[in-house]
Amino acid sequence: MKKNKFISNQSFIFLVIFFIGLITKGNAQLKNNINPEEMIGFACFFGGAPTKPVLDITKRLFEEEYDSIAKMLRSKNNAERYMAASALMKLAESKKYIFSETVKTEIEEIKKSSELLSICAGCTYLEVVQLKTMFSSEMHSQTENWLKKYIKN
């Protein structure tokens, strides 16, 4: 009999912690105007999962769909634009992709853009930054480390 009570107490504690996490996440999203559709993160939220734009670029890199990545530079989704520019720069550095003058110009525009992008890390770190901020050495180093896993020199 006591064993069942222990299990229900454990379940109750788990539910309380889970709901606190949901509330915290929801408050952070409201507070920072986070847009989950335009979010970059390599290990977000409770499960530590990558965001959709990160997964999309990963798939395209595995399938070597570099031209489709270049088309993402013109996306309305700033997360896709950031990931595409970062991936193409790394591919060019690795001599796996030579981009045209048009692509080069598009990348430079993205690197200077003041448009907003949501980022996440872990369970509760959520922030909105400008695209150009994502290319600072501190911020871009995380993307560089992630790209090294998928683009070998």
Buried (B, 14 or more C-beta within 10 A) or exposed (E): EEEEEEEEEEEEEEEEEEEEBEEEBEEBBEEEEBBBEBBBBBBBBEEEEBBBBBEBBBEBBEEEEBEEBBEBBEBEBBBBBBBBBBBBBBBBEEEBBEBEEEBEEBBEEBBEBEEBBBBBBEBEEBEBBBBBBBBEEEBBEBBBEBBEEBBEE
